[in-house]
Amino acid sequence: MTVAVTWPYRRDTLRRVDLLRTPDDRFADLPGWTLEPRYVEVPDPDTDPDGGAAVRVATYAAGPDGAPTVLLLHGEPTWSFLYRHVIDAVVDAGLRAVALDMVGFGRSDKPAQVTDHSYARHVAWTRQALDALGERDLVLLGQDWGGLIGLRLVAEDPERFRAVVAANTGLPTGDRDMPETWWSFRRAVEKAEVLDVGRLVASGCVRGLAADVRAAYDAPFPDESYKAGPRAMPLLVPTRPDDPENGPNRAAWDALGRYEQPFLVAFADSDPITAAMGPVLQRHVPGALGLAHPVIADAGHFLQEDAGPRLGQIVASFVQADRRRTPPGGEPG
């Protein structure tokens, strides 16, 4: 049964926003996924100060407390289930993993209108969720929108992150056109009367998806009313020089140009959407200089599906090497 809550927020005028909540039984018996959510409530950045309900964000944790923590941020139109194989590899290496479902995705609350979503709001919701969890000293692993959001957070609060792994992602400013493959994806999302989320994810994988895995990506969305998030995100990517998020993204590029903590670029070999961004990040971020940046073979945009164990092993080795460079509580060696 749908649980709907509302909260008032102010942009130009006060109006109400419906939040949909996917029933728990939609997430029963998912293949390879056993993590239970811990929910945190975060205020909406546009909420009227006189009150209103908070937004519920689903978070997941695995691995030993006190171990170095990898923060896994997913993108469009997936949820934290995408990282199940990566989490297994990270935890098997003795590390801790924390994942968040973006607002509008997975088990997090889902604003019901496309216009309820903005780039700035998603950055704020993610920051507030990390604050609520008390998470710092993190290694970011961001893919797709997980990088668009995560790299903004790294830029604004670099002390929160001890290292970064950028995987099939970027930080667009609208100064260069997006590739045609991305425009085709955006047009497909805009025109679809019924948005087939599982099919969209499968189309971004070199190896395809089993039927039960596709169903797991459909699980957060019982019907079309729940899909405002997946429909909104392609519209929020800056594609013009005058996009309102260009200023914040350019500021983030400037900050990343001074980021000296380890910064690994781990891209797939078969992602036409983000391929051009990998070399740019390697050249621009000081922390990327001198590292051996892997190219993950036989993997597409959703490299977590095509090569999840391999990506997890790469991240674990990167974190362990960083620990040798920087002993706990010590200075870089």
C-alpha positions as a printed Julia matrix, in Angstrom:
333×3 Matrix{Float64}:
  0.0     0.0     0.0
  1.24    3.46   -0.85
  2.23    5.65    2.07
  2.04    9.31    1.1
  3.34   12.19    3.17
  3.48   15.85    2.31
  5.64   18.77    3.26
  5.37   22.45    2.43
  8.28   24.16    0.76
  8.98   27.6    -0.57
 10.37   28.51   -3.93
  8.4    31.5    -5.19
  5.22   30.49   -3.37
  4.29   27.96   -0.75
  2.85   24.73   -2.1
  2.73   21.11   -1.11
  4.87   18.3    -2.39
  3.73   14.69   -2.32
  6.28   12.11   -1.21
  5.61    8.51   -2.2
  7.03    5.6    -0.24
  7.49    2.22   -1.91
  5.95   -0.64    0.1
  8.54   -2.85    1.79
  7.24   -6.04    0.19
  8.52   -4.82   -3.19
 12.05   -5.48   -1.9
 11.61   -9.07   -0.74
 13.86  -11.83   -2.11
 16.06   -9.73   -4.37
 18.94  -11.68   -5.94
 22.21  -11.22   -4.08
 20.86   -8.44   -1.87
 20.35   -8.99    1.87
 21.18   -5.58    3.36
 18.46   -3.96    5.44
 18.08   -0.18    5.32
 18.76    2.29    8.06
 16.6     5.32    7.44
 17.61    8.89    8.18
 15.34   11.9     7.85
 16.71   15.04    6.26
 15.13   18.47    5.82
 14.37   19.62    2.33
 16.59   22.57    1.33
 13.52   24.48    0.1
 11.25   23.63    3.01
  9.34   26.43    4.67
 11.02   27.1     8.04
  7.71   26.9     9.88
  7.52   23.15    9.54
  6.8    20.23    7.25
  7.72   16.58    7.06
 11.29   15.51    6.39
 12.48   13.38    3.51
 13.37    9.79    4.4
 16.63    8.5     2.9
 17.54    4.81    2.85
 21.12    3.95    3.77
 22.92    0.62    4.01
 26.09   -0.44    5.82
 28.21   -3.58    5.75
 31.6    -4.51    7.1
 33.41   -3.98   10.4
 32.98   -0.8    12.4
 36.17    1.21   12.54
 37.45   -0.04    9.18
 38.09    2.43    6.34
 34.72    3.28    4.81
 33.83    3.31    1.13
 30.82    5.49    0.3
 28.98    4.12   -2.73
 26.75    6.55   -4.62
 24.64    5.27   -7.5
 23.08    7.13  -10.4
 20.17    7.16  -12.84
 17.92    5.09  -12.86
 19.38    2.58  -10.39
 19.64    2.23   -6.61
 22.13    0.79   -4.12
 21.33   -2.76   -5.31
 23.65   -1.88   -8.21
 26.63   -2.14   -5.84
 25.9    -5.56   -4.34
 28.93   -7.3    -5.91
 31.19   -4.32   -5.19
 30.09   -4.31   -1.55
 30.86   -8.03   -1.24
 34.4    -7.52   -2.55
 35.02   -4.47   -0.37
 33.79   -6.21    2.78
 35.73   -9.39    1.96
 38.86   -7.19    1.95
 38.14   -6.08    5.52
 36.7    -2.67    4.65
 33.37   -1.07    5.49
 30.81   -0.03    2.87
 28.05    2.57    3.16
 25.53    3.13    0.37
 22.7     5.64   -0.02
 19.61    5.51   -2.22
 19.13    8.87   -3.93
 15.87   10.61   -3.08
 13.39    9.39   -5.68
 15.11    6.0    -6.01
 15.38    2.67   -4.19
 13.83    2.71   -0.73
 14.17    6.46   -0.26
 11.13    8.73   -0.43
 10.01    9.73   -3.91
  8.84   13.25   -4.67
  5.93   12.7    -7.04
  6.56   15.48   -9.58
  9.46   15.9   -11.98
  9.64   19.56  -10.97
 10.27   18.57   -7.35
 13.79   17.48   -8.32
 16.81   19.73   -8.84
 20.55   19.17   -8.95
 21.09   21.42   -5.93
 18.43   19.59   -3.93
 20.03   16.21   -4.59
 23.42   17.52   -3.47
 21.83   18.9    -0.31
 19.85   15.75    0.44
 22.99   13.62    0.12
 25.07   15.96    2.27
 22.38   16.01    4.96
 22.11   12.22    4.95
 25.87   11.9     5.5
 25.65   14.46    8.29
 22.81   12.49    9.89
 24.92    9.33    9.74
 27.97   11.16   11.09
 30.09    9.83    8.22
 33.51   11.36    7.56
 36.97   10.16    6.47
 35.31    8.51    3.48
 36.51    7.03    0.22
 33.96    8.1    -2.38
 33.01    5.69   -5.15
 30.69    7.6    -7.46
 29.23    6.47  -10.78
 26.88    8.39  -13.09
 24.91   10.84  -10.9
 26.79    9.41   -7.92
 29.78   11.32   -9.29
 27.86   14.43  -10.34
 26.64   14.69   -6.75
 29.64   13.18   -4.98
 32.26   15.32   -6.69
 30.32   18.44   -5.68
 30.47   17.22   -2.08
 34.21   16.54   -2.34
 34.76   20.02   -3.72
 32.78   21.77   -0.97
 34.11   19.69    1.94
 37.35   17.96    0.95
 38.13   17.13    4.59
 35.22   14.68    4.62
 36.9    12.51    1.97
 40.25   10.79    2.32
 40.19    9.57   -1.3
 38.0     9.34   -4.39
 37.25    6.71   -7.02
 35.48    8.17  -10.05
 33.82    5.46  -12.16
 32.01    6.33  -15.41
 31.05    9.79  -14.28
 31.92   13.46  -14.67
 30.97   17.0   -13.78
 29.36   18.63  -16.85
 29.16   22.39  -17.21
 27.31   22.68  -20.5
 30.36   24.11  -22.26
 30.68   20.94  -24.35
 27.82   19.03  -25.91
 26.86   15.7   -24.43
 27.43   12.64  -26.66
 24.63   11.56  -28.97
 24.19    8.32  -27.01
 23.24   10.38  -23.98
 20.82   12.56  -25.97
 19.16    9.39  -27.3
 18.76    8.18  -23.73
 17.27   11.52  -22.65
 14.81   11.55  -25.54
 13.76    7.98  -24.77
 13.07    8.87  -21.14
 11.14   12.02  -22.09
  8.94   10.27  -24.67
  8.22    7.0   -22.86
  4.62    6.64  -21.74
  5.73    3.72  -19.59
  9.32    4.01  -18.39
 10.9     0.55  -18.36
 13.63    1.05  -15.74
 14.95   -2.5   -15.87
 15.32   -2.26  -19.64
 17.18    1.05  -19.35
 19.69   -0.49  -16.96
 20.12   -3.55  -19.16
 20.81   -1.32  -22.17
 23.79    0.16  -20.29
 25.38   -3.25  -19.67
 27.63   -5.13  -22.06
 26.53   -8.5   -20.68
 22.8    -7.87  -20.31
 20.77   -8.65  -17.21
 18.95  -11.71  -15.93
 15.2   -11.35  -15.54
 15.32  -11.35  -11.73
 17.99   -8.62  -11.73
 15.92   -6.47  -14.08
 12.99   -6.98  -11.74
 15.11   -5.73   -8.83
 15.64   -2.44  -10.67
 11.9    -2.2   -11.28
 11.1    -2.95   -7.63
 11.24    0.65   -6.31
  8.6     1.76   -8.81
  5.21    0.04   -8.41
  3.68    2.24  -11.11
  4.4     5.33  -13.19
  3.54    7.72  -10.35
  6.75    6.67   -8.56
  9.07    7.44  -11.49
  9.44   11.22  -11.27
 13.06   10.78  -10.16
 14.16    8.65  -13.14
 12.27   10.98  -15.47
 13.78   14.11  -13.91
 17.49   13.3   -13.73
 18.33   13.52  -17.47
 16.7    16.97  -17.5
 18.98   18.15  -14.67
 22.32   17.45  -16.39
 23.81   20.83  -17.38
 23.81   20.93  -21.19
 23.96   24.7   -21.85
 26.49   27.34  -20.81
 23.7    29.27  -19.05
 22.44   26.33  -16.97
 21.9    27.45  -13.34
 24.15   24.65  -12.05
 27.09   25.65  -14.22
 28.37   28.1   -11.61
 28.48   25.5    -8.83
 29.99   22.92  -11.18
 32.68   25.3   -12.39
 33.48   26.12   -8.77
 33.71   22.4    -8.08
 36.13   21.95  -11.0
 38.25   24.73   -9.54
 38.29   23.05   -6.12
 39.1    19.65   -7.63
 42.04   21.31   -9.34
 43.49   21.7    -5.84
 42.45   18.29   -4.45
 45.63   16.42   -3.54
 44.2    13.34   -1.83
 44.39   10.11   -3.87
 41.96   10.27   -6.78
 41.54    7.13   -8.89
 39.79    7.14  -12.27
 38.34    3.65  -12.87
 36.32    3.74  -16.09
 34.93    0.93  -18.24
 36.2     0.31  -21.74
 32.72    0.39  -23.35
 30.82    3.42  -22.04
 30.18    5.94  -24.82
 28.52    8.36  -22.41
 31.42    9.14  -20.05
 34.53    7.89  -21.88
 35.83   11.37  -22.71
 35.72   12.5   -19.09
 38.22    9.97  -17.72
 41.38   11.55  -19.21
 40.14   15.02  -18.22
 39.85   14.0   -14.56
 43.26   12.33  -14.66
 44.91   15.51  -15.93
 42.98   18.0   -13.82
 43.02   16.58  -10.28
 46.43   16.7    -8.55
 45.58   13.6    -6.54
 45.25   11.63   -9.77
 48.8    12.32  -10.92
 51.16    9.39  -10.71
 48.46    6.77  -10.13
 47.88    3.78  -12.39
 44.28    4.33  -13.52
 42.62    1.05  -14.52
 40.42    0.53  -17.55
 37.89   -2.17  -16.76
 37.5    -4.52  -19.71
 34.22   -5.8   -21.14
 32.12   -3.38  -19.14
 29.59   -0.74  -20.1
 28.04    2.27  -18.37
 26.85    0.15  -15.45
 30.22   -1.41  -14.81
 29.01   -2.55  -11.39
 26.81   -5.09  -13.19
 29.32   -6.07  -15.86
 32.38   -6.21  -13.59
 31.26   -5.64  -10.0
 33.74   -8.01   -8.29
 36.6    -6.56  -10.33
 35.6    -2.98   -9.49
 35.32   -3.93   -5.82
 38.8    -5.45   -5.85
 40.22   -2.34   -7.51
 38.63   -0.12   -4.88
 39.83   -2.36   -2.04
 43.41   -2.4    -3.33
 43.32    1.38   -3.77
 42.09    1.91   -0.19
 44.64   -0.51    1.22
 47.45    1.25   -0.63
 46.18    4.57    0.73
 46.3     3.13    4.26
 49.93    2.21    3.75
 50.63    5.77    2.61
 48.68    7.27    5.52
 48.7     5.17    8.7
 45.62    5.65   10.92
 46.02    8.86   12.88
 49.3     9.63   11.15
 50.69   11.81    8.43
 51.26   10.63    4.88
 54.3     8.42    4.6
